[in-house]
Amino acid sequence: MPNEAENLGLLGLMLLQDSRRNARISNHGELITLEEQDRSLWDRKQIEEGVRLVDQALRKRQVGPYQLQAAIAAVHAQAGSPNETDWQEIAALYQELSRVSPTIIVALNHAVAVAMSEGIEEGLRLIEGLGASGKLDDYYLFHAARADLLRRLKRSVEARTAYERALELATNQVEQQYLKRRMSELAIR
């Protein structure tokens, strides 16, 4: 069933995610976020093939979660720089993904996209609303995302608390090092 829309979407998603493999970790083994990655290290052939597959899948008009995730990855992959990322498109795709696959993790990713497209305060409001349910209390990426938005708003004390909670929950050593580095960069008076 290689021509089914979701199968094409999944293959496109895999290629698009793998295309950034060489830019995700520094030579010293440190995590490099999407925003900080050297995009010249991205595999352009994989990006082209991934985007082609996403387009082919979406033309079938049987949209599913893999296709939407691949479309989000394609928007990131096609941006020449972090500032050129079409965050409004990403937020809209996450909104559609929320309709097709209504999970709290998708809602969290949507909130981050809203922060980048509509303003940090609005994204933080959405994230804190999600956190009020308690369902994300033990999910380190919730605390890390919240910490990042607080850091961007220069609310350093609150950001440190959120980074500390994320650090308590993170189990991956590379991610733990990243969180520690971010915490050390906070200017707390």
C-alpha positions in Angstrom: 0.0 0.0 0.0 2.8 2.4 -0.8 0.5 4.9 -2.5 -1.9 5.3 0.4 -1.9 8.9 1.7 -0.9 8.1 5.3 1.9 5.8 4.1 3.2 8.6 1.9 2.9 11.0 4.7 4.8 8.8 7.1 7.6 8.3 4.7 7.8 12.0 4.0 7.8 12.7 7.8 10.6 10.2 8.3 12.7 11.7 5.6 12.1 15.3 6.8 13.0 14.4 10.4 16.1 12.5 9.4 17.2 15.3 7.1 18.2 17.3 10.2 20.1 14.5 11.9 23.6 16.0 11.4 22.6 19.3 12.9 20.9 18.1 16.1 24.0 17.4 18.2 27.2 19.4 18.3 30.7 17.9 18.0 30.8 18.0 21.8 27.6 16.0 22.1 25.4 18.9 23.0 21.8 19.3 21.9 21.2 21.9 19.3 17.6 23.1 19.0 15.9 23.6 15.7 16.1 27.3 16.1 19.9 27.1 16.6 20.8 24.5 14.0 23.2 25.1 11.1 20.8 24.6 8.3 23.6 24.0 5.8 24.0 20.6 7.5 20.5 19.6 6.6 20.2 17.0 3.8 18.5 18.9 1.0 17.9 15.7 -1.1 15.9 14.2 1.8 14.0 17.5 2.2 13.1 17.6 -1.4 11.9 14.0 -1.4 10.0 14.5 1.8 8.3 17.6 0.6 7.4 15.8 -2.7 5.9 12.9 -0.8 3.9 15.3 1.5 2.5 17.1 -1.5 1.6 13.8 -3.2 -0.1 12.6 0.0 -2.1 15.8 0.6 -3.3 15.9 -3.0 -5.2 12.6 -2.2 -7.4 14.6 0.1 -7.5 11.9 2.8 -5.7 13.9 5.4 -4.4 12.0 8.5 -2.0 12.7 11.4 1.2 11.6 9.6 0.5 13.9 6.7 -0.1 16.8 9.0 3.0 16.1 11.0 5.0 15.8 7.7 3.5 19.1 6.5 4.7 20.8 9.8 8.2 19.3 9.3 8.1 20.5 5.7 7.4 24.1 6.7 10.3 24.0 9.1 12.6 22.3 6.5 11.8 24.9 3.8 12.6 27.9 5.9 16.0 29.3 5.1 16.4 30.6 8.6 14.5 30.6 11.9 13.1 34.0 11.2 11.7 32.8 7.9 9.7 30.0 9.4 6.0 30.4 8.7 4.8 30.0 12.2 1.2 30.9 11.3 1.1 28.0 8.9 2.6 25.7 11.5 0.0 26.9 14.1 -2.8 26.2 11.5 -1.5 22.8 10.8 -1.3 22.0 14.5 -4.9 23.2 14.8 -5.9 20.8 12.1 -3.8 18.0 13.7 -5.7 18.7 17.0 -8.9 18.1 15.2 -7.7 14.8 13.7 -5.7 13.6 16.7 -6.9 15.5 19.8 -4.1 14.9 22.3 -2.7 17.1 25.0 0.8 16.8 23.4 -0.5 18.1 20.1 -2.2 21.0 22.0 1.1 21.8 23.7 2.9 21.9 20.3 0.1 24.1 19.0 0.6 26.5 21.9 4.3 26.8 21.2 3.5 27.5 17.5 1.0 30.2 18.7 3.7 31.7 20.9 5.9 32.0 17.8 3.2 33.3 15.5 0.9 35.4 17.7 3.1 36.3 20.6 4.9 34.7 23.5 2.3 35.9 26.0 -0.5 34.2 24.1 1.4 31.0 23.8 2.3 31.0 27.5 -1.4 31.6 28.3 -2.3 28.5 26.3 0.5 26.4 27.8 -0.5 27.4 31.4 -4.1 26.6 30.5 -3.0 23.1 29.5 -0.9 22.8 32.6 -4.0 23.5 34.8 -5.4 20.1 34.0 -2.4 18.4 35.8 -2.0 16.0 32.9 1.3 17.4 31.9 2.8 17.6 35.4 5.2 14.7 34.8 6.0 15.6 31.1 9.4 17.3 31.0 8.8 19.0 27.6 5.8 20.9 29.1 8.0 22.4 31.7 10.8 23.0 29.2 8.5 24.8 26.8 7.0 26.9 29.6 10.6 27.7 30.8 11.6 28.8 27.3 8.7 31.1 27.0 9.3 32.6 30.4 13.0 33.0 29.5 12.0 34.9 26.3 9.7 37.1 28.4 12.7 37.8 30.8 10.8 36.2 33.7 14.0 34.6 34.9 12.9 33.4 38.4 9.9 31.6 37.0 11.9 30.3 34.1 14.5 28.8 36.5 11.8 27.0 38.5 10.3 25.6 35.3 13.7 24.5 34.0 14.4 22.8 37.4 11.2 20.8 37.1 12.0 19.9 33.5 15.5 18.8 34.6 14.0 16.6 37.4 11.9 14.8 34.8 14.3 14.5 31.8 15.9 11.2 31.5 18.1 11.8 28.5 21.6 13.0 29.4 21.9 15.3 26.3 18.6 16.9 27.1 19.6 17.3 30.8 22.8 19.1 29.7 20.8 21.4 27.4 18.4 22.3 30.3 21.4 23.0 32.6 23.0 25.3 30.0 19.7 27.2 29.6 19.4 27.6 33.3 23.0 28.9 33.6 22.2 31.6 31.0 19.3 33.1 33.0 20.0 36.5 34.4 18.6 36.3 37.9 19.0 39.3 40.2 
